[in-house]
Amino acid sequence: GTDPEEVIRNAFQCFDEDNSGKLSEDRLRELLTTMGDRYTHEQVDELFRDAPIKNGYFDYVEFTRMLKHGTKDKDEQ
Protein backbone atom coordinates (compact mmCIF):
# COMPACT_ATOMS: atom_id res chain seq x y z
CA GLY A 1 0.00 0.00 0.00
CA THR A 2 0.90 3.65 -0.19
CA ASP A 3 2.13 5.36 2.96
CA PRO A 4 -0.20 8.34 3.61
CA GLU A 5 2.70 10.26 5.18
CA GLU A 6 4.69 9.83 1.96
CA VAL A 7 1.72 10.93 -0.18
CA ILE A 8 1.35 14.14 1.84
CA ARG A 9 5.10 14.82 1.77
CA ASN A 10 5.18 14.24 -2.01
CA ALA A 11 2.32 16.72 -2.50
CA PHE A 12 4.29 19.41 -0.65
CA GLN A 13 7.47 18.53 -2.55
CA CYS A 14 5.74 19.52 -5.81
CA PHE A 15 5.89 23.13 -4.59
CA ASP A 16 9.29 22.93 -2.86
CA GLU A 17 11.60 24.16 -5.62
CA ASP A 18 14.83 23.79 -3.63
CA ASN A 19 13.93 20.54 -1.80
CA SER A 20 14.47 22.20 1.57
CA GLY A 21 11.62 20.38 3.31
CA LYS A 22 10.01 23.77 3.90
CA LEU A 23 7.67 26.14 2.08
CA SER A 24 7.42 29.86 2.64
CA GLU A 25 4.42 30.62 4.81
CA ASP A 26 3.29 33.24 2.25
CA ARG A 27 3.57 30.78 -0.66
CA LEU A 28 1.63 28.11 1.22
CA ARG A 29 -1.08 30.65 2.10
CA GLU A 30 -1.27 31.64 -1.58
CA LEU A 31 -1.62 27.99 -2.64
CA LEU A 32 -4.29 27.26 -0.03
CA THR A 33 -6.39 30.32 -0.93
CA THR A 34 -6.12 30.11 -4.74
CA MET A 35 -6.03 26.40 -5.63
CA GLY A 36 -8.23 23.38 -5.05
CA ASP A 37 -10.78 23.86 -2.28
CA ARG A 38 -9.73 27.51 -1.78
CA TYR A 39 -9.52 28.12 1.93
CA THR A 40 -10.37 31.56 3.33
CA HIS A 41 -7.60 33.53 5.04
CA GLU A 42 -9.37 32.85 8.36
CA GLN A 43 -9.26 29.09 7.69
CA VAL A 44 -5.56 29.32 6.81
CA ASP A 45 -4.91 31.24 10.06
CA GLU A 46 -6.59 28.36 11.92
CA LEU A 47 -4.52 25.75 10.06
CA PHE A 48 -1.30 27.65 10.77
CA ARG A 49 -2.04 28.02 14.49
CA ASP A 50 -0.50 24.65 15.46
CA ALA A 51 1.65 24.22 12.37
CA PRO A 52 5.44 23.90 12.52
CA ILE A 53 6.31 27.36 11.20
CA LYS A 54 9.73 28.81 11.98
CA ASN A 55 11.15 32.05 10.58
CA GLY A 56 8.32 32.33 8.06
CA TYR A 57 8.74 28.80 6.70
CA PHE A 58 6.29 25.92 7.04
CA ASP A 59 8.21 22.69 7.80
CA TYR A 60 6.14 20.10 5.92
CA VAL A 61 8.44 17.21 6.85
CA GLU A 62 7.77 17.97 10.54
CA PHE A 63 4.08 18.51 9.73
CA THR A 64 3.70 15.04 8.20
CA ARG A 65 5.48 13.56 11.23
CA MET A 66 3.03 15.38 13.51
CA LEU A 67 0.08 14.00 11.53
CA LYS A 68 1.40 10.48 11.96
CA HIS A 69 2.64 10.63 15.55
CA GLY A 70 0.80 13.56 17.13
CA THR A 71 2.26 16.75 18.55
CA LYS A 72 3.08 15.53 22.05
CA ASP A 73 6.51 14.05 21.24
CA LYS A 74 8.55 17.22 21.79
CA ASP A 75 6.91 18.26 25.07
CA GLU A 76 6.80 14.87 26.75
CA GLN A 77 10.27 13.47 26.16
N, C-alpha and C positions, 0 to 999 in steps of 0.2 A: 504494500500500500504506500501511499504518499504521505510523508510526514507533514502535518498541518503547519508546524513551525517553519519548515523549509519552504513551503508554499508562500507563507506570509513574507518571509525574508526575501524570497525571489521577487515578489511583487515590489517590495521597496527597492531592491537592487536595480530594477528597470529605470528608476529615477535617480540613482546614485552614480553620477557620471565618473567620479574618481574612486569608486569602490572603498570609501572610507568607513562604511558601516553607519553613516550618519547622513541626515538630510537637513538642510537649513529649515528652521522653524517656519520662516516666511514662505519658502517653496512648498513645504508640506501643506500649509494653510491654503495656498493658492490651488494646489491639486485637489484638496478636499472640498473647496468651495466652487470649483469650476468644472470638475469631471465627475462622471458616474452619478452617484446619488445626490451630489451637491449639498453638502452640509451648510448650515448657516454659520456665521461667525460665532454666534453664541454656542452652537453645538461643538464647534472646534475648540472654543475656550474650555468647555467641559471635558472634552477628550484630552486636552493638553494638561489638565489640572494634575493628574497623577502620572503623566508621561515622563520618561527619562529624557529631559531636555537640559542640556548644559551648554552655557555660552552661546545660546541661540541655535543649537543643533539638536535635532531629535535623534537619539541613539536607537535605531530600529533593531539592532542586534540584541541590545538589552531589553527592548520592548517585547520582542518575541520570546525571550527567556522568561520575562515576567508573565506573559500570557500562559506559558506552559507550567511554570513553577510557582506563580503567585509573587506578591511583592514583599513577603515577610522575610525572605532570606537575609537581606542586608541587616535588618534591625535585630534579628533574633539569633545571630551567630555567637 
